[in-house]
Amino acid sequence: MVVCSARADNGRVLRNALIGIMFLAAIVFGACAAPGFGGQTTTFSTRVSHICRGAVMFAGRHEIGTRAGAVAVSRDIRQTGARRLRRVAAAPEPDSQARVIRRWLEVERRLVAAYARDYLLIWDAIEGANSPAQRARLPAQLNALLHDPDALKRKAGVYELRLGIADCTGGG
């Protein structure tokens, strides 16, 4: 009788061990099959992370304090961002996320354009604030310009989370 109960316990132990192994295998398989893990998706996100790591808004050195300098910075923001985003667009993308990647790239391009435009508008606002009334309005005007790209940044953030990548504009 003792032998039969030992066999029953061994059977239960074996069954519980098999259930545990199957459960663990299901978790591992589910994680490996999830978007962003393995295959092309990881390759894409790794390449994008490499391209965008430490992204700066502009790469050149510029004189500041003149409108020509502000125009040069604005142009550099556009060129630096466009160059980086062309490298990202050239990375092989997983078919399953091609549509999301295209949308994210479009938002990133719009962000680069907004940063370039707003840089110049900020310079113009500061330079144009000559009267006491203009200087009094300046903080609100600058605040509006600084936060102008916020909606695009939030939209890009949603795509970045979905794709497992980081900001690529340098605007963080």
N, C-alpha and C positions, 0 to 999 in steps of 0.2 A: 504494500500500500504506500509506503514511503517512496518507493521508486516511481510509482505512477504519479504521485504528486510532484516529484522533482521534475519528471518529464513535462508535466503540465506547466510548471513554473518556467522551465527552459523554453517551452513553446511560446509562452506569454512574453518572455524577455526577448526572444527572437522576433516575435511579431512587433513588439514595441520598438525594437531596434530598426526593423525594416520600415516601419511607419516614420520614424525619425529621419532615416536616410532619404526616404521619398520626399518628406517635407522639406528637408534641406536642399535636395536636388531641385525641387520646384522653385524654391526661393532663388537659388543660383541661376537657374534657367531663366526665370522671370526677369532678374536683374540684367542678365546678358542680352536678353531680347528687347529690353526697354530702349526707347529712343535715346540717343546720345551715348550708347554704350557699344563699343566695338564697330567694326566695319567702316563704311564710308563716313558715317556721321562723326565718329571720333576723329577720323582723319581730317575731315573738314574743320571741326571745331579746334583741333590741335593746330592746323595751319593758320586759321584765323587768329587764334590766340598768339601764335608766333609773330604774325604780321602786325598785330595791333598792340602787342605788349609794349608798354611805355610810350604809347602814341602821344605826340605833342600836337598842339593845334597848328603850329607853323614851325618850319625848320630853319629859316634864314635869320640873318641879323639885320636889323633895320634901325634907322634913325627915327627917333620919336620926337614929337613936339611940332611937327608940321603936317599939313594935310597930305602932302606927297608921301610922307612916312606912313601915315595911316592908310593911305591907298595901297602902298606897297605891302603892309602887313595884311590887309584884307585880301589882296591878290595871293599872297603866300598861303594864307589859310585855305583858300580855294584850291590852290595847286597841291599843297601838301596832302589835304584830305582826299582830293581826287586821285592822286597817285596811289595812296594807300588803299583806297576802295577799289581801284582797278586791279591791284594785286589780289585783293580778296575775291573779286569777281572772277579772276582767272583760276582760282582754286577749284578742283573738281568737287562738285556738290552731290550729296546723296539725292537720288531721284525722289525719295519719299519726302524730302524737305525743300525741294527746289523752289516751290512757290513761296514758302515762308522766307527763304533766303533772299529771293528777289525783292520781296516786300521790305525786308529789313534793310537791304542795300539802298533801296529808294529812300527810306526814312533817313538813313545815314547821310545820303547825298543832300537831302533837304536840310539836315542839321548843319552840315558843313557850309552850305549856302547861307543859312541863317546866321551862323557865327561870323562869317565874313561880312555880311551885310550889317549886322548889329555892331560889329567892331567899328565900322566907319560911322554908323549913326551915333554911337556913343561919343566918338571923337567930335563929330559935328555938334552934338548937343552941348558938350563941355565948352567947345570953342565958341559957340554961339550965345552962351549965357553971359551977356554983358551987363544988362540992367539988373537992378535989385529984384525986380519981379521975375525976370528970366532965371536968375540964380535961385530964387525961392522955389520955382517949379522944377528945378534941375533934379533934386533927389527923387521925386516921383517919376520923372521922365526916365532917369537912369534905371530905376527899379523896374519899370515896365520893360525897358530894353534888355536888361539882364535876365528877366524871366520870360521874355518872348519865346525862347525855344523850349520851355519846360514841357509843353504838351507833346512835342516831338520826342523829347528825351524820355518821357514816360512810355510813349509808344515803342520807341527803340528798346527800352528796358524790357518790355514784355516779350519782344522777339528774341532778345539776347538770353533771357531766362529759358525760353523754349528751345533755343538752339545750343545752349551751353557755351556761349561766347561772351566776350566783354565789349565795351564801348570801343569803337574804332575811329572816333572823330578827334580824340584828344580833348574833348570838352567834358569828359567824365560825367 
